[in-house]
Amino acid sequence: MTIRGDSSEYELLKKWCEELPFYKKPEIVTSCEIGIREGLGSKIIMLGIRARIGGIPYKHIGIDPYNNLKYQHYDSTIESTADYTNEMRDQMKEDFSDHPEFMFLNIKDTEYMKKYSNEDIVFDFVHFDGPHMTKDVLREAIYFADKSRKGTRFVFDDYTKYKINDVAKLLEYWNFKIIDTGSNKICFQKI
């Protein structure tokens, strides 16, 4: 089955992965996507990074609770039920069954950050495509910025739907700068 997506600017996502800089050869490369849905974003990230790093060990973490959760998706919307069904989750898991680098966690972003807060993981690439409320994106940005290194890239989806200037200001503390933008996605890099 062909893996599908519901976003746009996948060509930018691919480019930002394939051009991921490394200032020192890493022992392992780790990427993450918050909000997998049908999986196209994760597939593009994994293929792009794999093309960039060759035989270096690699792990991609996908975080998504699915289960038709009821939540407020954007700052300007009301709480509603999302169409992230368990059937969609099961299809995504089947589609990625032949990708040993893919680690799927069927939990909310907040659960992940709590459960793995003491893990010694360094992230090289994170795609923020889960909750799109400013307070949620800020919380995620802090967590992952603390687990970044020089060259790490953060891509935020639907960045016009929340206060990206607040996110950018926060990320300055960790030396993240905007390196490229599309109409729907924006890429920061730790300088």
LOROVO-505430 format. One record per residue (C-alpha): residue in one letter; y negated, x negated, z. Coordinates in nm, 4 decimals. Each point is the difference from the previous one (the first is absolute). Example, Ala and Ser with C-alpha at 12.3 -4.5 7.8 and 13.67 -1.06 7.14 Angstrom:
2
<r><resn>a</resn><py>0.4500</py><px>-1.2300</px><pz>0.7800</pz></r>
<r><resn>s</resn><py>-0.3440</py><px>-0.1370</px><pz>-0.0660</pz></r>
//
This chain:
191
<r><resn>m</resn><py>0.0000</py><px>0.0000</px><pz>0.0000</pz></r>
<r><resn>t</resn><py>-0.3526</py><px>-0.1175</px><pz>-0.0726</pz></r>
<r><resn>i</resn><py>-0.2069</py><px>-0.0606</px><pz>0.3119</pz></r>
<r><resn>r</resn><py>-0.3180</py><px>0.2038</px><pz>-0.0089</pz></r>
<r><resn>g</resn><py>-0.3372</py><px>-0.0194</px><pz>0.1686</pz></r>
<r><resn>d</resn><py>-0.2852</py><px>0.2354</px><pz>0.0751</pz></r>
<r><resn>s</resn><py>-0.2927</py><px>-0.2431</px><pz>0.0020</pz></r>
<r><resn>s</resn><py>-0.1882</py><px>-0.1957</px><pz>-0.2642</pz></r>
<r><resn>e</resn><py>-0.1031</py><px>-0.3570</px><pz>-0.0802</pz></r>
<r><resn>y</resn><py>0.3514</py><px>-0.1347</px><pz>0.0321</pz></r>
<r><resn>e</resn><py>-0.1008</py><px>-0.2695</px><pz>-0.2484</pz></r>
<r><resn>l</resn><py>-0.2493</py><px>-0.1316</px><pz>0.2586</pz></r>
<r><resn>l</resn><py>0.2664</py><px>0.0043</px><pz>0.2706</pz></r>
<r><resn>k</resn><py>0.2277</py><px>-0.2020</px><pz>-0.2299</pz></r>
<r><resn>k</resn><py>-0.2753</py><px>-0.2514</px><pz>-0.0824</pz></r>
<r><resn>w</resn><py>-0.0984</py><px>-0.0478</px><pz>0.3663</pz></r>
<r><resn>c</resn><py>0.3650</py><px>-0.0705</px><pz>0.0912</pz></r>
<r><resn>e</resn><py>0.0643</py><px>-0.2364</px><pz>-0.2885</pz></r>
<r><resn>e</resn><py>-0.3159</py><px>-0.1990</px><pz>0.0841</pz></r>
<r><resn>l</resn><py>0.0667</py><px>-0.0150</px><pz>0.3757</pz></r>
<r><resn>p</resn><py>-0.1214</py><px>-0.3435</px><pz>0.1158</pz></r>
<r><resn>f</resn><py>0.1903</py><px>-0.2299</px><pz>0.2331</pz></r>
<r><resn>y</resn><py>-0.1873</py><px>-0.2893</px><pz>0.1567</pz></r>
<r><resn>k</resn><py>0.3185</py><px>-0.1401</px><pz>0.1457</pz></r>
<r><resn>k</resn><py>0.3552</py><px>0.0654</px><pz>-0.1199</pz></r>
<r><resn>p</resn><py>0.1301</py><px>0.2827</px><pz>0.2207</pz></r>
<r><resn>e</resn><py>0.3452</py><px>-0.0025</px><pz>0.1586</pz></r>
<r><resn>i</resn><py>0.0189</py><px>0.3765</px><pz>-0.0616</pz></r>
<r><resn>v</resn><py>-0.2297</py><px>0.2504</px><pz>-0.1720</pz></r>
<r><resn>t</resn><py>-0.0430</py><px>0.3458</px><pz>0.1515</pz></r>
<r><resn>s</resn><py>-0.1663</py><px>0.3053</px><pz>-0.1513</pz></r>
<r><resn>c</resn><py>-0.0381</py><px>0.3548</px><pz>0.1253</pz></r>
<r><resn>e</resn><py>-0.0880</py><px>0.3416</px><pz>-0.1317</pz></r>
<r><resn>i</resn><py>-0.1064</py><px>0.2779</px><pz>0.2324</pz></r>
<r><resn>g</resn><py>0.0708</py><px>0.3285</px><pz>-0.1772</pz></r>
<r><resn>i</resn><py>0.2808</py><px>-0.0473</px><pz>-0.2513</pz></r>
<r><resn>r</resn><py>0.0421</py><px>0.3553</px><pz>-0.1323</pz></r>
<r><resn>e</resn><py>0.2174</py><px>-0.0412</px><pz>-0.3130</pz></r>
<r><resn>g</resn><py>-0.0185</py><px>-0.3788</px><pz>-0.0004</pz></r>
<r><resn>l</resn><py>-0.1896</py><px>-0.1193</px><pz>-0.3077</pz></r>
<r><resn>g</resn><py>-0.2557</py><px>-0.1947</px><pz>0.2054</pz></r>
<r><resn>s</resn><py>0.2724</py><px>-0.1831</px><pz>0.1932</pz></r>
<r><resn>k</resn><py>0.1911</py><px>-0.0763</px><pz>-0.3183</pz></r>
<r><resn>i</resn><py>-0.3109</py><px>-0.1469</px><pz>-0.1666</pz></r>
<r><resn>i</resn><py>-0.0809</py><px>-0.2052</px><pz>0.3101</pz></r>
<r><resn>m</resn><py>0.3536</py><px>-0.1373</px><pz>0.0243</pz></r>
<r><resn>l</resn><py>0.0247</py><px>-0.0870</px><pz>-0.3703</pz></r>
<r><resn>g</resn><py>-0.3477</py><px>-0.1568</px><pz>-0.0056</pz></r>
<r><resn>i</resn><py>0.0549</py><px>-0.2115</px><pz>0.3081</pz></r>
<r><resn>r</resn><py>0.3514</py><px>-0.0998</px><pz>-0.1054</pz></r>
<r><resn>a</resn><py>-0.1461</py><px>-0.1178</px><pz>-0.3349</pz></r>
<r><resn>r</resn><py>-0.2603</py><px>-0.2013</px><pz>0.1915</pz></r>
<r><resn>i</resn><py>0.2258</py><px>-0.1714</px><pz>0.2561</pz></r>
<r><resn>g</resn><py>0.3261</py><px>-0.0708</px><pz>-0.1811</pz></r>
<r><resn>g</resn><py>0.2783</py><px>-0.0897</px><pz>0.2427</pz></r>
<r><resn>i</resn><py>-0.1981</py><px>0.0059</px><pz>0.3268</pz></r>
<r><resn>p</resn><py>0.1599</py><px>0.2467</px><pz>0.2482</pz></r>
<r><resn>y</resn><py>-0.1745</py><px>0.3355</px><pz>-0.0185</pz></r>
<r><resn>k</resn><py>-0.0095</py><px>0.3243</px><pz>0.1985</pz></r>
<r><resn>h</resn><py>-0.1828</py><px>0.3253</px><pz>-0.0802</pz></r>
<r><resn>i</resn><py>-0.0442</py><px>0.2575</px><pz>0.2761</pz></r>
<r><resn>g</resn><py>-0.0512</py><px>0.3629</px><pz>-0.0997</pz></r>
<r><resn>i</resn><py>-0.1306</py><px>0.2389</px><pz>0.2660</pz></r>
<r><resn>d</resn><py>0.0005</py><px>0.3775</px><pz>-0.0481</pz></r>
<r><resn>p</resn><py>0.1013</py><px>0.2850</px><pz>0.2342</pz></r>
<r><resn>y</resn><py>0.0582</py><px>0.2639</px><pz>-0.2738</pz></r>
<r><resn>n</resn><py>0.1265</py><px>0.3326</px><pz>0.1489</pz></r>
<r><resn>n</resn><py>-0.2906</py><px>0.2180</px><pz>-0.1222</pz></r>
<r><resn>l</resn><py>-0.2277</py><px>-0.1018</px><pz>0.2853</pz></r>
<r><resn>k</resn><py>-0.3078</py><px>0.2038</px><pz>0.0821</pz></r>
<r><resn>y</resn><py>-0.3040</py><px>-0.2251</px><pz>0.0335</pz></r>
<r><resn>q</resn><py>-0.3628</py><px>-0.0502</px><pz>-0.1052</pz></r>
<r><resn>h</resn><py>0.0170</py><px>-0.2240</px><pz>-0.3062</pz></r>
<r><resn>y</resn><py>-0.3720</py><px>-0.0745</px><pz>-0.0590</pz></r>
<r><resn>d</resn><py>-0.3139</py><px>-0.0021</px><pz>0.2183</pz></r>
<r><resn>s</resn><py>-0.1348</py><px>0.3004</px><pz>-0.1908</pz></r>
<r><resn>t</resn><py>0.3127</py><px>0.2205</px><pz>-0.0071</pz></r>
<r><resn>i</resn><py>0.1784</py><px>0.2211</px><pz>0.2473</pz></r>
<r><resn>e</resn><py>0.3517</py><px>-0.0525</px><pz>0.1294</pz></r>
<r><resn>s</resn><py>0.2659</py><px>0.1071</px><pz>-0.2492</pz></r>
<r><resn>t</resn><py>0.3664</py><px>-0.0528</px><pz>-0.0772</pz></r>
<r><resn>a</resn><py>0.0701</py><px>-0.2797</px><pz>-0.2463</pz></r>
<r><resn>d</resn><py>0.2740</py><px>0.0273</px><pz>-0.2623</pz></r>
<r><resn>y</resn><py>0.1865</py><px>-0.3130</px><pz>0.1096</pz></r>
<r><resn>t</resn><py>0.3457</py><px>0.1526</px><pz>0.0233</pz></r>
<r><resn>n</resn><py>0.3156</py><px>-0.1530</px><pz>0.1388</pz></r>
<r><resn>e</resn><py>0.1524</py><px>0.0505</px><pz>-0.3457</pz></r>
<r><resn>m</resn><py>-0.2761</py><px>-0.2208</px><pz>-0.1408</pz></r>
<r><resn>r</resn><py>0.0825</py><px>-0.2585</px><pz>0.2677</pz></r>
<r><resn>d</resn><py>0.3712</py><px>0.0112</px><pz>-0.0838</pz></r>
<r><resn>q</resn><py>-0.0708</py><px>-0.0481</px><pz>-0.3716</pz></r>
<r><resn>m</resn><py>-0.2321</py><px>-0.2922</px><pz>0.0757</pz></r>
<r><resn>k</resn><py>0.2680</py><px>-0.1644</px><pz>0.2173</pz></r>
<r><resn>e</resn><py>0.2533</py><px>0.0397</px><pz>-0.2815</pz></r>
<r><resn>d</resn><py>-0.2468</py><px>-0.1444</px><pz>-0.2528</pz></r>
<r><resn>f</resn><py>-0.0469</py><px>-0.3105</px><pz>0.2176</pz></r>
<r><resn>s</resn><py>0.3639</py><px>-0.0471</px><pz>0.0983</pz></r>
<r><resn>d</resn><py>0.0313</py><px>-0.3020</px><pz>-0.2307</pz></r>
<r><resn>h</resn><py>-0.3094</py><px>-0.1764</px><pz>0.1438</pz></r>
<r><resn>p</resn><py>0.1190</py><px>-0.2087</px><pz>0.2978</pz></r>
<r><resn>e</resn><py>-0.3563</py><px>-0.1128</px><pz>0.0745</pz></r>
<r><resn>f</resn><py>-0.1031</py><px>0.3628</px><pz>0.0700</pz></r>
<r><resn>m</resn><py>0.0005</py><px>0.1063</px><pz>0.3652</pz></r>
<r><resn>f</resn><py>-0.0745</py><px>0.3707</px><pz>0.0424</pz></r>
<r><resn>l</resn><py>-0.1260</py><px>0.1346</px><pz>0.3313</pz></r>
<r><resn>n</resn><py>-0.0012</py><px>0.3791</px><pz>0.0247</pz></r>
<r><resn>i</resn><py>-0.2771</py><px>0.0114</px><pz>0.2619</pz></r>
<r><resn>k</resn><py>-0.3745</py><px>0.0567</px><pz>0.0290</pz></r>
<r><resn>d</resn><py>-0.2366</py><px>-0.2955</px><pz>-0.0310</pz></r>
<r><resn>t</resn><py>-0.0951</py><px>0.0356</px><pz>0.3685</pz></r>
<r><resn>e</resn><py>0.3671</py><px>-0.0171</px><pz>0.1008</pz></r>
<r><resn>y</resn><py>0.0482</py><px>-0.3121</px><pz>-0.2122</pz></r>
<r><resn>m</resn><py>-0.3030</py><px>-0.1737</px><pz>0.1508</pz></r>
<r><resn>k</resn><py>0.1166</py><px>0.0804</px><pz>0.3532</pz></r>
<r><resn>k</resn><py>0.3656</py><px>-0.0907</px><pz>-0.0553</pz></r>
<r><resn>y</resn><py>-0.0696</py><px>-0.3281</px><pz>-0.1833</pz></r>
<r><resn>s</resn><py>-0.3164</py><px>-0.1112</px><pz>0.1809</pz></r>
<r><resn>n</resn><py>0.1702</py><px>-0.3056</px><pz>0.1492</pz></r>
<r><resn>e</resn><py>0.1816</py><px>-0.1052</px><pz>-0.3182</pz></r>
<r><resn>d</resn><py>-0.1036</py><px>-0.3353</px><pz>-0.1406</pz></r>
<r><resn>i</resn><py>-0.0515</py><px>0.1228</px><pz>-0.3580</pz></r>
<r><resn>v</resn><py>-0.2675</py><px>-0.1294</px><pz>-0.2360</pz></r>
<r><resn>f</resn><py>-0.0921</py><px>0.2348</px><pz>-0.2835</pz></r>
<r><resn>d</resn><py>-0.1069</py><px>-0.1336</px><pz>-0.3387</pz></r>
<r><resn>f</resn><py>-0.0695</py><px>0.3349</px><pz>-0.1648</pz></r>
<r><resn>v</resn><py>-0.0546</py><px>0.3498</px><pz>0.1423</pz></r>
<r><resn>h</resn><py>-0.0566</py><px>0.3204</px><pz>-0.1975</pz></r>
<r><resn>f</resn><py>-0.1674</py><px>0.2653</px><pz>0.2174</pz></r>
<r><resn>d</resn><py>0.1001</py><px>0.3311</px><pz>-0.1569</pz></r>
<r><resn>g</resn><py>0.0947</py><px>0.2090</px><pz>0.3041</pz></r>
<r><resn>p</resn><py>-0.2539</py><px>0.1811</px><pz>0.2174</pz></r>
<r><resn>h</resn><py>-0.3405</py><px>0.0057</px><pz>-0.1665</pz></r>
<r><resn>m</resn><py>-0.2206</py><px>0.0797</px><pz>0.2969</pz></r>
<r><resn>t</resn><py>-0.2448</py><px>-0.2729</px><pz>0.0954</pz></r>
<r><resn>k</resn><py>0.1260</py><px>-0.0275</px><pz>0.3589</pz></r>
<r><resn>d</resn><py>0.3600</py><px>-0.0410</px><pz>-0.1188</pz></r>
<r><resn>v</resn><py>-0.0858</py><px>-0.2580</px><pz>-0.2659</pz></r>
<r><resn>l</resn><py>-0.2056</py><px>-0.1993</px><pz>0.2531</pz></r>
<r><resn>r</resn><py>0.2947</py><px>0.0005</px><pz>0.2436</pz></r>
<r><resn>e</resn><py>0.2371</py><px>-0.1229</px><pz>-0.2727</pz></r>
<r><resn>a</resn><py>-0.2486</py><px>-0.2639</px><pz>-0.1223</pz></r>
<r><resn>i</resn><py>-0.0310</py><px>-0.1501</px><pz>0.3489</pz></r>
<r><resn>y</resn><py>0.3773</py><px>-0.0138</px><pz>0.0474</pz></r>
<r><resn>f</resn><py>0.0717</py><px>-0.1690</px><pz>-0.3336</pz></r>
<r><resn>a</resn><py>-0.3067</py><px>-0.2292</px><pz>0.0075</pz></r>
<r><resn>d</resn><py>0.1353</py><px>-0.1453</px><pz>0.3236</pz></r>
<r><resn>k</resn><py>0.3217</py><px>-0.0814</px><pz>-0.1910</pz></r>
<r><resn>s</resn><py>-0.1586</py><px>-0.1602</px><pz>-0.3068</pz></r>
<r><resn>r</resn><py>-0.0635</py><px>-0.3513</px><pz>-0.1322</pz></r>
<r><resn>k</resn><py>-0.2434</py><px>-0.1573</px><pz>-0.2439</pz></r>
<r><resn>g</resn><py>0.0619</py><px>0.1618</px><pz>-0.3391</pz></r>
<r><resn>t</resn><py>0.1399</py><px>0.3290</px><pz>0.1370</pz></r>
<r><resn>r</resn><py>-0.1041</py><px>0.2981</px><pz>-0.2095</pz></r>
<r><resn>f</resn><py>-0.0630</py><px>0.3553</px><pz>0.1161</pz></r>
<r><resn>v</resn><py>-0.0158</py><px>0.2822</px><pz>-0.2556</pz></r>
<r><resn>f</resn><py>-0.1397</py><px>0.3349</px><pz>0.1085</pz></r>
<r><resn>d</resn><py>0.0801</py><px>0.3094</px><pz>-0.2057</pz></r>
<r><resn>d</resn><py>-0.2403</py><px>0.2948</px><pz>-0.0316</pz></r>
<r><resn>y</resn><py>-0.2689</py><px>-0.2145</px><pz>0.1620</pz></r>
<r><resn>t</resn><py>-0.2784</py><px>0.2367</px><pz>-0.1063</pz></r>
<r><resn>k</resn><py>0.1471</py><px>0.2714</px><pz>0.2234</pz></r>
<r><resn>y</resn><py>-0.0851</py><px>-0.1776</px><pz>0.3274</pz></r>
<r><resn>k</resn><py>-0.2579</py><px>-0.2437</px><pz>0.1376</pz></r>
<r><resn>i</resn><py>0.1114</py><px>-0.3187</px><pz>-0.1766</pz></r>
<r><resn>n</resn><py>-0.3256</py><px>-0.1729</px><pz>0.1034</pz></r>
<r><resn>d</resn><py>0.1117</py><px>0.0316</px><pz>0.3634</pz></r>
<r><resn>v</resn><py>0.3374</py><px>-0.1498</px><pz>-0.0946</pz></r>
<r><resn>a</resn><py>-0.1699</py><px>-0.2845</px><pz>-0.1905</pz></r>
<r><resn>k</resn><py>-0.2296</py><px>-0.0745</px><pz>0.2941</pz></r>
<r><resn>l</resn><py>0.2962</py><px>-0.0072</px><pz>0.2391</pz></r>
<r><resn>l</resn><py>0.2025</py><px>-0.2296</px><pz>-0.2279</pz></r>
<r><resn>e</resn><py>-0.2865</py><px>-0.2532</px><pz>-0.0135</pz></r>
<r><resn>y</resn><py>0.1110</py><px>-0.1063</px><pz>0.3500</pz></r>
<r><resn>w</resn><py>0.3231</py><px>-0.1344</px><pz>-0.1556</pz></r>
<r><resn>n</resn><py>-0.1816</py><px>-0.1470</px><pz>-0.3062</pz></r>
<r><resn>f</resn><py>0.1144</py><px>0.2663</px><pz>-0.2447</pz></r>
<r><resn>k</resn><py>-0.2272</py><px>0.0479</px><pz>-0.3007</pz></r>
<r><resn>i</resn><py>0.0112</py><px>0.2500</px><pz>-0.2863</pz></r>
<r><resn>i</resn><py>0.1322</py><px>-0.1805</px><pz>-0.3079</pz></r>
<r><resn>d</resn><py>0.0443</py><px>0.2905</px><pz>-0.2439</pz></r>
<r><resn>t</resn><py>-0.0421</py><px>0.3750</px><pz>-0.0251</pz></r>
<r><resn>g</resn><py>0.1183</py><px>0.2824</px><pz>-0.2161</pz></r>
<r><resn>s</resn><py>-0.1087</py><px>0.3599</px><pz>0.0151</pz></r>
<r><resn>n</resn><py>0.2872</py><px>0.0860</px><pz>0.2378</pz></r>
<r><resn>k</resn><py>0.1236</py><px>-0.3319</px><pz>0.1457</pz></r>
<r><resn>i</resn><py>-0.1827</py><px>-0.2917</px><pz>0.1628</pz></r>
<r><resn>c</resn><py>0.1374</py><px>-0.3469</px><pz>0.0735</pz></r>
<r><resn>f</resn><py>-0.1043</py><px>-0.2237</px><pz>0.2903</pz></r>
<r><resn>q</resn><py>0.1146</py><px>-0.3588</px><pz>0.0471</pz></r>
<r><resn>k</resn><py>-0.0081</py><px>-0.2200</px><pz>0.3078</pz></r>
<r><resn>i</resn><py>-0.2171</py><px>-0.2967</px><pz>-0.0972</pz></r>
//
